[in-house]
Amino acid sequence: MSSPNAITNIHGGGRGYIPGKTPDDPRKRHKCQVCGRGFARAFNLKSHMHTHDPARPKPHQCPHPMCKRSFSRLHDLERHRQGIHSDGPLVDAKRQGVSPSIIRAQSRMRSRAESGGLI
């Protein structure tokens, strides 16, 4: 559970940064001007800035009929399905005793084969 003082992202982020309480890592010198989160690499800050853009594309739609959530990254959709709906490829993989990374690789290969791409 996050602290009531943690800065949250209305679009689903905000993983525990607490202004004035979260220790600064000297390696994280690239700071977000919106939420204050620090990054060791400028590229990671640049990628992070997209999380604050309410207009960014979110092509990964939750398949549950009553759920209207969509996500920019497939990983975030998988985590949502696992945590909120207790289903999806990650949950299925764990039930079968298979690594989620194996399931993801198989899914990518299947998609490439269906689209006529290389396997």
MOPAC internal coordinates of N, CA, C and O (Angstrom, degrees):
PM7 1SCF
backbone

  N    0.0000 0     0.00 0     0.00 0    0    0    0
  C    1.4653 1     0.00 0     0.00 0    1    0    0
  C    1.5153 1   108.79 1     0.00 0    2    1    0
  O    1.2310 1   119.71 1   -44.43 1    3    2    1
  N    1.3054 1   118.15 1   135.57 1    3    2    1
  C    1.4545 1   121.02 1  -177.82 1    5    3    2
  C    1.5254 1   110.16 1   -84.57 1    6    5    3
  O    1.2310 1   121.98 1   -22.34 1    7    6    5
  N    1.3096 1   113.81 1   157.66 1    7    6    5
  C    1.4528 1   121.33 1   179.45 1    9    7    6
  C    1.5233 1   110.29 1   -69.64 1   10    9    7
  O    1.2310 1   119.55 1   -31.22 1   11   10    9
  N    1.3303 1   118.47 1   148.78 1   11   10    9
  C    1.4656 1   119.85 1   178.04 1   13   11   10
  C    1.5292 1   112.04 1   -64.79 1   14   13   11
  O    1.2310 1   119.73 1   162.68 1   15   14   13
  N    1.3554 1   118.12 1   -17.32 1   15   14   13
  C    1.4545 1   121.62 1   179.88 1   17   15   14
  C    1.5259 1   112.98 1   -91.38 1   18   17   15
  O    1.2310 1   120.29 1   173.24 1   19   18   17
  N    1.3322 1   117.05 1    -6.76 1   19   18   17
  C    1.4593 1   120.01 1  -177.37 1   21   19   18
  C    1.5245 1   109.78 1   -66.20 1   22   21   19
  O    1.2310 1   121.31 1   -38.58 1   23   22   21
  N    1.3272 1   115.11 1   141.42 1   23   22   21
  C    1.4614 1   120.03 1   175.38 1   25   23   22
  C    1.5156 1   107.36 1   -78.26 1   26   25   23
  O    1.2310 1   120.43 1   -54.55 1   27   26   25
  N    1.2991 1   116.78 1   125.45 1   27   26   25
  C    1.4535 1   120.04 1   179.03 1   29   27   26
  C    1.5152 1   110.05 1  -111.89 1   30   29   27
  O    1.2310 1   121.55 1   -27.05 1   31   30   29
  N    1.2884 1   114.64 1   152.95 1   31   30   29
  C    1.4538 1   122.07 1   178.36 1   33   31   30
  C    1.5183 1   106.01 1   -97.89 1   34   33   31
  O    1.2310 1   119.47 1   -55.62 1   35   34   33
  N    1.3242 1   118.62 1   124.38 1   35   34   33
  C    1.4641 1   120.75 1  -177.57 1   37   35   34
  C    1.5126 1   111.62 1   -62.81 1   38   37   35
  O    1.2310 1   120.15 1   167.99 1   39   38   37
  N    1.3268 1   117.31 1   -12.01 1   39   38   37
  C    1.4532 1   121.69 1  -179.73 1   41   39   38
  C    1.5197 1   111.94 1   -99.89 1   42   41   39
  O    1.2310 1   119.85 1  -165.36 1   43   42   41
  N    1.3344 1   117.89 1    14.64 1   43   42   41
  C    1.4547 1   120.12 1   171.68 1   45   43   42
  C    1.5118 1   116.37 1   109.81 1   46   45   43
  O    1.2310 1   118.53 1   177.52 1   47   46   45
  N    1.3107 1   120.41 1    -2.48 1   47   46   45
  C    1.4602 1   120.92 1  -178.49 1   49   47   46
  C    1.5087 1   111.31 1   -92.73 1   50   49   47
  O    1.2310 1   120.24 1    36.10 1   51   50   49
  N    1.3114 1   117.15 1  -143.90 1   51   50   49
  C    1.4622 1   122.02 1   176.72 1   53   51   50
  C    1.5041 1   112.59 1    78.50 1   54   53   51
  O    1.2310 1   119.74 1  -108.71 1   55   54   53
  N    1.3023 1   118.09 1    71.29 1   55   54   53
  C    1.4430 1   121.67 1  -174.89 1   57   55   54
  C    1.5308 1   112.30 1   -99.49 1   58   57   55
  O    1.2310 1   120.20 1  -119.32 1   59   58   57
  N    1.3150 1   117.23 1    60.68 1   59   58   57
  C    1.4483 1   120.05 1   168.36 1   61   59   58
  C    1.5154 1   118.50 1    92.69 1   62   61   59
  O    1.2310 1   118.64 1  -166.04 1   63   62   61
  N    1.3002 1   120.20 1    13.96 1   63   62   61
  C    1.4628 1   119.78 1   175.28 1   65   63   62
  C    1.5250 1   108.32 1   -76.92 1   66   65   63
  O    1.2310 1   120.48 1   -57.24 1   67   66   65
  N    1.3265 1   116.68 1   122.76 1   67   66   65
  C    1.4617 1   121.86 1   179.28 1   69   67   66
  C    1.5243 1   107.72 1  -118.65 1   70   69   67
  O    1.2310 1   119.80 1   -66.81 1   71   70   69
  N    1.3425 1   117.98 1   113.19 1   71   70   69
  C    1.4635 1   120.44 1  -178.19 1   73   71   70
  C    1.5211 1   111.98 1   -56.00 1   74   73   71
  O    1.2310 1   121.08 1   -50.23 1   75   74   73
  N    1.3332 1   115.53 1   129.77 1   75   74   73
  C    1.4587 1   120.83 1   177.88 1   77   75   74
  C    1.5106 1   114.51 1    80.12 1   78   77   75
  O    1.2310 1   119.47 1   170.85 1   79   78   77
  N    1.3212 1   118.61 1    -9.15 1   79   78   77
  C    1.4614 1   120.74 1  -177.82 1   81   79   78
  C    1.5217 1   113.05 1  -119.76 1   82   81   79
  O    1.2310 1   120.23 1   152.20 1   83   82   81
  N    1.3298 1   117.17 1   -27.80 1   83   82   81
  C    1.4509 1   120.07 1   179.10 1   85   83   82
  C    1.5243 1   107.78 1   -79.33 1   86   85   83
  O    1.2310 1   120.27 1   -58.46 1   87   86   85
  N    1.3576 1   117.10 1   121.54 1   87   86   85
  C    1.4657 1   118.05 1  -177.27 1   89   87   86
  C    1.5231 1   111.33 1   -63.32 1   90   89   87
  O    1.2310 1   121.15 1   -40.05 1   91   90   89
  N    1.3250 1   115.41 1   139.95 1   91   90   89
  C    1.4606 1   120.40 1   177.86 1   93   91   90
  C    1.5207 1   109.42 1   -80.43 1   94   93   91
  O    1.2310 1   121.21 1   -48.06 1   95   94   93
  N    1.3132 1   115.29 1   131.94 1   95   94   93
  C    1.4529 1   122.08 1   175.44 1   97   95   94
  C    1.5230 1   106.06 1   -90.86 1   98   97   95
  O    1.2310 1   119.47 1   -57.55 1   99   98   97
  N    1.3331 1   118.63 1   122.45 1   99   98   97
  C    1.4720 1   119.60 1  -176.76 1  101   99   98
  C    1.5280 1   113.45 1   -61.42 1  102  101   99
  O    1.2310 1   120.30 1   158.13 1  103  102  101
  N    1.3300 1   117.04 1   -21.87 1  103  102  101
  C    1.4648 1   119.41 1   177.77 1  105  103  102
  C    1.5228 1   111.42 1   -74.39 1  106  105  103
  O    1.2310 1   119.91 1   159.68 1  107  106  105
  N    1.3334 1   117.77 1   -20.32 1  107  106  105
  C    1.4653 1   121.95 1  -177.04 1  109  107  106
  C    1.5192 1   110.06 1   -94.12 1  110  109  107
  O    1.2310 1   121.06 1  -107.63 1  111  110  109
  N    1.3234 1   115.59 1    72.37 1  111  110  109
  C    1.4678 1   119.92 1  -175.19 1  113  111  110
  C    1.5110 1   113.58 1   -89.66 1  114  113  111
  O    1.2310 1   119.64 1   171.56 1  115  114  113
  N    1.3316 1   118.29 1    -8.44 1  115  114  113
  C    1.4670 1   121.97 1   177.81 1  117  115  114
  C    1.5296 1   107.88 1   -94.40 1  118  117  115
  O    1.2310 1   120.32 1   -74.43 1  119  118  117
  N    1.3241 1   116.99 1   105.57 1  119  118  117
  C    1.4636 1   122.29 1  -173.22 1  121  119  118
  C    1.5217 1   112.21 1  -102.28 1  122  121  119
  O    1.2310 1   121.22 1   -40.98 1  123  122  121
  N    1.3275 1   115.27 1   139.02 1  123  122  121
  C    1.4615 1   121.51 1   174.86 1  125  123  122
  C    1.5260 1   108.08 1   -74.62 1  126  125  123
  O    1.2310 1   120.57 1   -51.42 1  127  126  125
  N    1.3275 1   116.52 1   128.58 1  127  126  125
  C    1.4610 1   121.39 1  -179.95 1  129  127  126
  C    1.5253 1   112.20 1   -76.36 1  130  129  127
  O    1.2310 1   120.13 1   166.59 1  131  130  129
  N    1.3416 1   117.35 1   -13.41 1  131  130  129
  C    1.4589 1   121.11 1  -179.19 1  133  131  130
  C    1.5214 1   111.18 1   -89.07 1  134  133  131
  O    1.2310 1   120.27 1   129.02 1  135  134  133
  N    1.3420 1   117.10 1   -50.98 1  135  134  133
  C    1.4703 1   120.01 1  -174.06 1  137  135  134
  C    1.5210 1   114.35 1  -116.50 1  138  137  135
  O    1.2310 1   120.14 1   169.19 1  139  138  137
  N    1.3336 1   117.33 1   -10.81 1  139  138  137
  C    1.4513 1   120.06 1   177.21 1  141  139  138
  C    1.5122 1   115.20 1    88.80 1  142  141  139
  O    1.2310 1   119.65 1   177.74 1  143  142  141
  N    1.3052 1   118.27 1    -2.26 1  143  142  141
  C    1.4615 1   120.96 1  -179.44 1  145  143  142
  C    1.5295 1   109.09 1   -65.28 1  146  145  143
  O    1.2310 1   120.83 1   -38.63 1  147  146  145
  N    1.3511 1   116.02 1   141.37 1  147  146  145
  C    1.4523 1   120.55 1  -177.25 1  149  147  146
  C    1.5163 1   112.25 1  -106.67 1  150  149  147
  O    1.2310 1   121.24 1   -27.87 1  151  150  149
  N    1.3296 1   115.24 1   152.13 1  151  150  149
  C    1.4640 1   121.95 1  -179.42 1  153  151  150
  C    1.5141 1   109.46 1  -136.60 1  154  153  151
  O    1.2310 1   120.51 1   -34.55 1  155  154  153
  N    1.3234 1   116.63 1   145.45 1  155  154  153
  C    1.4572 1   121.63 1   178.36 1  157  155  154
  C    1.5234 1   110.89 1   -75.51 1  158  157  155
  O    1.2310 1   120.26 1   152.51 1  159  158  157
  N    1.3214 1   117.11 1   -27.49 1  159  158  157
  C    1.4684 1   120.80 1  -177.18 1  161  159  158
  C    1.5236 1   110.62 1  -120.09 1  162  161  159
  O    1.2310 1   121.11 1   -39.79 1  163  162  161
  N    1.3271 1   115.48 1   140.21 1  163  162  161
  C    1.4593 1   120.88 1   179.30 1  165  163  162
  C    1.5274 1   111.09 1   -61.47 1  166  165  163
  O    1.2310 1   120.39 1   143.83 1  167  166  165
  N    1.3337 1   116.87 1   -36.17 1  167  166  165
  C    1.4636 1   120.24 1   179.43 1  169  167  166
  C    1.5308 1   111.11 1   -60.16 1  170  169  167
  O    1.2310 1   120.36 1   139.70 1  171  170  169
  N    1.3350 1   116.93 1   -40.30 1  171  170  169
  C    1.4671 1   120.09 1   179.96 1  173  171  170
  C    1.5255 1   111.39 1   -66.48 1  174  173  171
  O    1.2310 1   120.34 1   143.63 1  175  174  173
  N    1.3225 1   116.95 1   -36.37 1  175  174  173
  C    1.4674 1   120.03 1   174.99 1  177  175  174
  C    1.5209 1   109.84 1   -64.46 1  178  177  175
  O    1.2310 1   120.47 1   136.97 1  179  178  177
  N    1.3305 1   116.71 1   -43.03 1  179  178  177
  C    1.4606 1   120.65 1   179.42 1  181  179  178
  C    1.5309 1   110.65 1   -60.35 1  182  181  179
  O    1.2310 1   120.11 1   136.45 1  183  182  181
  N    1.3228 1   117.39 1   -43.55 1  183  182  181
  C    1.4710 1   121.30 1   177.08 1  185  183  182
  C    1.5243 1   110.92 1   -64.21 1  186  185  183
  O    1.2310 1   120.86 1   138.45 1  187  186  185
  N    1.3289 1   115.96 1   -41.55 1  187  186  185
  C    1.4653 1   121.45 1  -179.47 1  189  187  186
  C    1.5284 1   111.72 1   -62.03 1  190  189  187
  O    1.2310 1   119.93 1   143.88 1  191  190  189
  N    1.3221 1   117.74 1   -36.12 1  191  190  189
  C    1.4597 1   121.06 1  -177.48 1  193  191  190
  C    1.5257 1   111.88 1   -58.25 1  194  193  191
  O    1.2310 1   120.13 1   152.48 1  195  194  193
  N    1.3234 1   117.35 1   -27.52 1  195  194  193
  C    1.4679 1   120.30 1   177.59 1  197  195  194
  C    1.5299 1   111.62 1   -63.64 1  198  197  195
  O    1.2310 1   120.03 1   154.82 1  199  198  197
  N    1.3374 1   117.54 1   -25.18 1  199  198  197
  C    1.4706 1   119.79 1  -179.28 1  201  199  198
  C    1.5237 1   111.74 1   -66.89 1  202  201  199
  O    1.2310 1   120.27 1   160.04 1  203  202  201
  N    1.3182 1   117.10 1   -19.96 1  203  202  201
  C    1.4624 1   120.84 1  -179.90 1  205  203  202
  C    1.5232 1   113.13 1   -91.83 1  206  205  203
  O    1.2310 1   120.18 1   179.29 1  207  206  205
  N    1.3209 1   117.27 1    -0.71 1  207  206  205
  C    1.4650 1   121.97 1  -178.02 1  209  207  206
  C    1.5227 1   109.75 1   -92.96 1  210  209  207
  O    1.2310 1   119.43 1   -72.34 1  211  210  209
  N    1.3366 1   118.69 1   107.66 1  211  210  209
  C    1.4648 1   120.11 1  -178.29 1  213  211  210
  C    1.5294 1   113.45 1   -66.59 1  214  213  211
  O    1.2310 1   120.30 1   165.11 1  215  214  213
  N    1.3362 1   117.04 1   -14.89 1  215  214  213
  C    1.4666 1   120.02 1  -178.08 1  217  215  214
  C    1.5336 1   112.94 1   -96.57 1  218  217  215
  O    1.2310 1   119.99 1  -175.88 1  219  218  217
  N    1.3346 1   117.63 1     4.12 1  219  218  217
  C    1.4690 1   118.16 1  -177.67 1  221  219  218
  C    1.5205 1   110.28 1   -66.08 1  222  221  219
  O    1.2310 1   120.08 1   -32.58 1  223  222  221
  N    1.3301 1   117.46 1   147.42 1  223  222  221
  C    1.4669 1   120.51 1  -177.91 1  225  223  222
  C    1.5237 1   111.45 1   -66.13 1  226  225  223
  O    1.2310 1   121.03 1   -39.12 1  227  226  225
  N    1.3208 1   115.64 1   140.88 1  227  226  225
  C    1.4694 1   122.05 1   178.42 1  229  227  226
  C    1.5321 1   107.86 1  -131.72 1  230  229  227
  O    1.2310 1   120.84 1  -100.85 1  231  230  229
  N    1.3317 1   116.00 1    79.15 1  231  230  229
  C    1.4627 1   120.12 1  -173.37 1  233  231  230
  C    1.5296 1   115.25 1   -77.58 1  234  233  231
  O    1.2310 1   119.57 1   168.17 1  235  234  233
  N    1.3236 1   118.42 1   -11.83 1  235  234  233
  C    1.4674 1   121.22 1  -175.87 1  237  235  234
  C    1.5371 1   109.86 1   -95.69 1  238  237  235
  O    1.2310 1   120.78 1   -82.37 1  239  238  237
  N    1.3296 1   116.11 1    97.63 1  239  238  237
  C    1.4588 1   123.77 1  -175.35 1  241  239  238
  C    1.5273 1   110.40 1   -90.68 1  242  241  239
  O    1.2310 1   120.25 1   -43.03 1  243  242  241
  N    1.3146 1   117.13 1   136.97 1  243  242  241
  C    1.4625 1   121.20 1   174.81 1  245  243  242
  C    1.5298 1   108.32 1   -65.42 1  246  245  243
  O    1.2310 1   120.29 1   -49.15 1  247  246  245
  N    1.3409 1   117.06 1   130.85 1  247  246  245
  C    1.4645 1   119.93 1  -176.55 1  249  247  246
  C    1.5334 1   114.77 1   -77.15 1  250  249  247
  O    1.2310 1   119.62 1   172.63 1  251  250  249
  N    1.3145 1   118.33 1    -7.37 1  251  250  249
  C    1.4620 1   120.28 1   179.97 1  253  251  250
  C    1.5320 1   109.52 1   -72.25 1  254  253  251
  O    1.2310 1   119.97 1   -51.35 1  255  254  253
  N    1.3306 1   117.66 1   128.65 1  255  254  253
  C    1.4686 1   121.67 1  -173.58 1  257  255  254
  C    1.5319 1   114.34 1   -58.57 1  258  257  255
  O    1.2310 1   119.79 1   144.73 1  259  258  257
  N    1.3075 1   118.00 1   -35.27 1  259  258  257
  C    1.4611 1   120.61 1  -177.18 1  261  259  258
  C    1.5327 1   112.91 1   -87.93 1  262  261  259
  O    1.2310 1   120.38 1   172.53 1  263  262  261
  N    1.3238 1   116.87 1    -7.47 1  263  262  261
  C    1.4674 1   121.37 1  -177.39 1  265  263  262
  C    1.5216 1   109.28 1   -99.30 1  266  265  263
  O    1.2310 1   120.33 1   -52.77 1  267  266  265
  N    1.2909 1   116.97 1   127.23 1  267  266  265
  C    1.4646 1   122.08 1  -176.90 1  269  267  266
  C    1.5360 1   112.42 1  -102.91 1  270  269  267
  O    1.2310 1   119.82 1  -170.39 1  271  270  269
  N    1.3481 1   117.95 1     9.61 1  271  270  269
  C    1.4562 1   120.43 1  -176.07 1  273  271  270
  C    1.5224 1   111.73 1   -73.18 1  274  273  271
  O    1.2310 1   120.94 1   -34.46 1  275  274  273
  N    1.3195 1   115.82 1   145.54 1  275  274  273
  C    1.4583 1   122.22 1   172.17 1  277  275  274
  C    1.5259 1   107.59 1  -139.72 1  278  277  275
  O    1.2310 1   121.16 1   -21.42 1  279  278  277
  N    1.3251 1   115.38 1   158.58 1  279  278  277
  C    1.4548 1   120.78 1  -170.63 1  281  279  278
  C    1.5149 1   111.33 1  -137.47 1  282  281  279
  O    1.2310 1   120.70 1   -28.86 1  283  282  281
  N    1.3131 1   116.26 1   151.14 1  283  282  281
  C    1.4612 1   121.81 1   177.15 1  285  283  282
  C    1.5217 1   110.65 1   -75.97 1  286  285  283
  O    1.2310 1   120.49 1   145.38 1  287  286  285
  N    1.3333 1   116.66 1   -34.62 1  287  286  285
  C    1.4627 1   120.82 1  -176.73 1  289  287  286
  C    1.5279 1   110.14 1  -115.01 1  290  289  287
  O    1.2310 1   121.24 1   -41.20 1  291  290  289
  N    1.3218 1   115.23 1   138.80 1  291  290  289
  C    1.4586 1   121.08 1   178.67 1  293  291  290
  C    1.5263 1   110.95 1   -59.48 1  294  293  291
  O    1.2310 1   120.53 1   142.30 1  295  294  293
  N    1.3258 1   116.60 1   -37.70 1  295  294  293
  C    1.4588 1   120.56 1   179.39 1  297  295  294
  C    1.5347 1   111.01 1   -58.30 1  298  297  295
  O    1.2310 1   120.44 1   140.40 1  299  298  297
  N    1.3200 1   116.77 1   -39.60 1  299  298  297
  C    1.4656 1   120.30 1  -179.73 1  301  299  298
  C    1.5325 1   111.25 1   -67.62 1  302  301  299
  O    1.2310 1   120.43 1   142.56 1  303  302  301
  N    1.3401 1   116.79 1   -37.44 1  303  302  301
  C    1.4650 1   119.86 1   175.42 1  305  303  302
  C    1.5219 1   110.05 1   -64.01 1  306  305  303
  O    1.2310 1   120.25 1   135.94 1  307  306  305
  N    1.3285 1   117.13 1   -44.06 1  307  306  305
  C    1.4702 1   120.22 1   179.45 1  309  307  306
  C    1.5242 1   111.05 1   -61.12 1  310  309  307
  O    1.2310 1   120.45 1   137.11 1  311  310  309
  N    1.3326 1   116.74 1   -42.89 1  311  310  309
  C    1.4707 1   120.42 1   178.97 1  313  311  310
  C    1.5311 1   110.57 1   -64.71 1  314  313  311
  O    1.2310 1   120.34 1   140.58 1  315  314  313
  N    1.3404 1   116.96 1   -39.42 1  315  314  313
  C    1.4661 1   121.68 1   176.94 1  317  315  314
  C    1.5275 1   110.46 1   -60.42 1  318  317  315
  O    1.2310 1   120.98 1   130.50 1  319  318  317
  N    1.3276 1   115.73 1   -49.50 1  319  318  317
  C    1.4700 1   119.60 1  -178.80 1  321  319  318
  C    1.5204 1   111.02 1   -61.52 1  322  321  319
  O    1.2310 1   120.50 1   140.58 1  323  322  321
  N    1.3190 1   116.66 1   -39.42 1  323  322  321
  C    1.4556 1   120.86 1  -179.88 1  325  323  322
  C    1.5248 1   111.09 1   -66.99 1  326  325  323
  O    1.2310 1   120.65 1   134.26 1  327  326  325
  N    1.3270 1   116.36 1   -45.74 1  327  326  325
  C    1.4632 1   120.22 1  -175.12 1  329  327  326
  C    1.5127 1   114.70 1   -81.73 1  330  329  327
  O    1.2310 1   119.68 1   144.76 1  331  330  329
  N    1.3286 1   118.22 1   -35.24 1  331  330  329
  C    1.4638 1   121.39 1  -175.05 1  333  331  330
  C    1.5180 1   112.09 1   -94.92 1  334  333  331
  O    1.2310 1   120.48 1   134.85 1  335  334  333
  N    1.3161 1   116.69 1   -45.15 1  335  334  333
  C    1.4675 1   120.16 1  -174.41 1  337  335  334
  C    1.5242 1   113.75 1  -104.22 1  338  337  335
  O    1.2310 1   119.86 1   173.96 1  339  338  337
  N    1.3311 1   117.87 1    -6.04 1  339  338  337
  C    1.4694 1   123.25 1  -178.35 1  341  339  338
  C    1.5266 1   112.06 1    52.66 1  342  341  339
  O    1.2310 1   120.74 1  -137.20 1  343  342  341
  N    1.3273 1   116.19 1    42.80 1  343  342  341
  C    1.4581 1   120.34 1   175.77 1  345  343  342
  C    1.5184 1   109.38 1  -146.59 1  346  345  343
  O    1.2310 1   120.41 1     9.85 1  347  346  345
  N    1.3040 1   116.82 1  -170.15 1  347  346  345
  C    1.4522 1   121.92 1   177.65 1  349  347  346
  C    1.5093 1   112.49 1   100.15 1  350  349  347
  O    1.2310 1   120.58 1    -3.83 1  351  350  349
  N    1.3198 1   116.50 1   176.17 1  351  350  349
  C    1.4593 1   120.57 1  -173.91 1  353  351  350
  C    1.5223 1   114.13 1   -62.91 1  354  353  351
  O    1.2310 1   119.55 1   146.99 1  355  354  353
  N    1.3266 1   118.46 1   -33.01 1  355  354  353
  C    1.4582 1   119.39 1   179.86 1  357  355  354
  C    1.5218 1   111.72 1   -68.83 1  358  357  355
  O    1.2310 1   120.60 1   137.93 1  359  358  357
  N    1.3264 1   116.45 1   -42.07 1  359  358  357
  C    1.4650 1   120.57 1   179.12 1  361  359  358
  C    1.5247 1   109.76 1   -66.69 1  362  361  359
  O    1.2310 1   120.68 1   135.99 1  363  362  361
  N    1.3376 1   116.30 1   -44.01 1  363  362  361
  C    1.4637 1   120.30 1   178.59 1  365  363  362
  C    1.5227 1   110.81 1   -59.80 1  366  365  363
  O    1.2310 1   120.23 1   137.91 1  367  366  365
  N    1.3190 1   117.16 1   -42.09 1  367  366  365
  C    1.4663 1   121.14 1  -179.79 1  369  367  366
  C    1.5274 1   110.69 1   -62.14 1  370  369  367
  O    1.2310 1   120.82 1   134.74 1  371  370  369
  N    1.3224 1   116.03 1   -45.26 1  371  370  369
  C    1.4678 1   119.05 1  -179.19 1  373  371  370
  C    1.5181 1   111.60 1   -64.51 1  374  373  371
  O    1.2310 1   120.16 1   141.82 1  375  374  373
  N    1.3341 1   117.30 1   -38.18 1  375  374  373
  C    1.4696 1   120.76 1   177.79 1  377  375  374
  C    1.5259 1   111.18 1   -63.13 1  378  377  375
  O    1.2310 1   120.84 1   145.73 1  379  378  377
  N    1.3404 1   116.00 1   -34.27 1  379  378  377
  C    1.4553 1   120.86 1  -178.75 1  381  379  378
  C    1.5289 1   112.31 1   -87.99 1  382  381  379
  O    1.2310 1   120.04 1   176.35 1  383  382  381
  N    1.3234 1   117.52 1    -3.65 1  383  382  381
  C    1.4527 1   121.09 1  -179.47 1  385  383  382
  C    1.5228 1   113.04 1    74.20 1  386  385  383
  O    1.2310 1   120.72 1  -154.20 1  387  386  385
  N    1.3325 1   116.22 1    25.80 1  387  386  385
  C    1.4620 1   121.73 1  -179.18 1  389  387  386
  C    1.5264 1   108.44 1  -109.87 1  390  389  387
  O    1.2310 1   120.91 1   -36.86 1  391  390  389
  N    1.3093 1   115.87 1   143.14 1  391  390  389
  C    1.4633 1   120.92 1   178.74 1  393  391  390
  C    1.5279 1   110.16 1   -63.79 1  394  393  391
  O    1.2310 1   119.52 1   -46.05 1  395  394  393
  N    1.3425 1   118.51 1   133.95 1  395  394  393
  C    1.4682 1   120.54 1   176.68 1  397  395  394
  C    1.5291 1   112.90 1   -56.36 1  398  397  395
  O    1.2310 1   120.15 1   149.07 1  399  398  397
  N    1.3428 1   117.32 1   -30.93 1  399  398  397
  C    1.4689 1   118.94 1   179.13 1  401  399  398
  C    1.5278 1   111.19 1   -66.46 1  402  401  399
  O    1.2310 1   120.04 1   147.93 1  403  402  401
  N    1.3236 1   117.53 1   -32.07 1  403  402  401
  C    1.4707 1   121.31 1   176.37 1  405  403  402
  C    1.5270 1   109.33 1   -66.77 1  406  405  403
  O    1.2310 1   120.56 1   136.37 1  407  406  405
  N    1.3347 1   116.54 1   -43.63 1  407  406  405
  C    1.4649 1   121.21 1   179.37 1  409  407  406
  C    1.5300 1   109.80 1   -61.49 1  410  409  407
  O    1.2310 1   120.32 1   135.96 1  411  410  409
  N    1.3536 1   116.99 1   -44.04 1  411  410  409
  C    1.4687 1   120.21 1   179.30 1  413  411  410
  C    1.5244 1   111.19 1   -61.85 1  414  413  411
  O    1.2310 1   120.63 1   137.08 1  415  414  413
  N    1.3499 1   116.40 1   -42.92 1  415  414  413
  C    1.4698 1   120.27 1  -179.67 1  417  415  414
  C    1.5274 1   110.33 1   -63.67 1  418  417  415
  O    1.2310 1   120.57 1   137.88 1  419  418  417
  N    1.3349 1   116.52 1   -42.12 1  419  418  417
  C    1.4653 1   119.63 1   178.56 1  421  419  418
  C    1.5264 1   110.89 1   -63.66 1  422  421  419
  O    1.2310 1   120.32 1   140.86 1  423  422  421
  N    1.3146 1   116.99 1   -39.14 1  423  422  421
  C    1.4583 1   121.57 1   179.16 1  425  423  422
  C    1.5222 1   111.03 1   -64.41 1  426  425  423
  O    1.2310 1   120.57 1   137.11 1  427  426  425
  N    1.3421 1   116.51 1   -42.89 1  427  426  425
  C    1.4695 1   120.49 1   178.07 1  429  427  426
  C    1.5296 1   110.77 1   -62.70 1  430  429  427
  O    1.2310 1   120.42 1   137.30 1  431  430  429
  N    1.3371 1   116.80 1   -42.70 1  431  430  429
  C    1.4627 1   120.23 1  -179.85 1  433  431  430
  C    1.5216 1   110.68 1   -64.77 1  434  433  431
  O    1.2310 1   120.42 1   139.65 1  435  434  433
  N    1.3342 1   116.80 1   -40.35 1  435  434  433
  C    1.4646 1   121.24 1   178.70 1  437  435  434
  C    1.5297 1   110.46 1   -63.04 1  438  437  435
  O    1.2310 1   120.75 1   136.40 1  439  438  437
  N    1.3509 1   116.17 1   -43.60 1  439  438  437
  C    1.4716 1   120.26 1   179.93 1  441  439  438
  C    1.5306 1   110.86 1   -63.45 1  442  441  439
  O    1.2310 1   120.54 1   137.59 1  443  442  441
  N    1.3184 1   116.57 1   -42.41 1  443  442  441
  C    1.4603 1   119.89 1   179.00 1  445  443  442
  C    1.5223 1   111.69 1   -64.49 1  446  445  443
  O    1.2310 1   120.53 1   140.04 1  447  446  445
  N    1.3244 1   116.58 1   -39.96 1  447  446  445
  C    1.4548 1   120.47 1   179.56 1  449  447  446
  C    1.5365 1   110.73 1   -65.31 1  450  449  447
  O    1.2310 1   120.66 1   138.59 1  451  450  449
  N    1.3463 1   116.35 1   -41.41 1  451  450  449
  C    1.4634 1   120.70 1  -179.99 1  453  451  450
  C    1.5295 1   111.68 1   -67.32 1  454  453  451
  O    1.2310 1   120.32 1   147.97 1  455  454  453
  N    1.3225 1   116.98 1   -32.03 1  455  454  453
  C    1.4632 1   120.27 1  -178.31 1  457  455  454
  C    1.5331 1   111.92 1   -88.04 1  458  457  455
  O    1.2310 1   120.41 1   177.02 1  459  458  457
  N    1.3304 1   116.82 1    -2.98 1  459  458  457
  C    1.4573 1   120.46 1   179.62 1  461  459  458
  C    1.5174 1   112.43 1    84.61 1  462  461  459
  O    1.2310 1   120.01 1  -171.96 1  463  462  461
  N    1.3232 1   117.59 1     8.04 1  463  462  461
  C    1.4614 1   121.82 1   178.39 1  465  463  462
  C    1.5128 1   111.20 1   -79.52 1  466  465  463
  O    1.2310 1   121.02 1    -1.19 1  467  466  465
  N    1.2939 1   115.66 1   178.81 1  467  466  465
  C    1.4683 1   121.13 1   178.35 1  469  467  466
  C    1.5046 1   110.59 1   -71.54 1  470  469  467
  O    1.2310 1   121.12 1   -31.24 1  471  470  469
  N    1.3164 1   115.46 1   148.76 1  471  470  469
  C    1.4752 1   120.14 1   177.96 1  473  471  470
  C    1.4824 1   110.30 1   -93.76 1  474  473  471
  O    1.2310 1   120.10 1   180.00 1  475  474  473

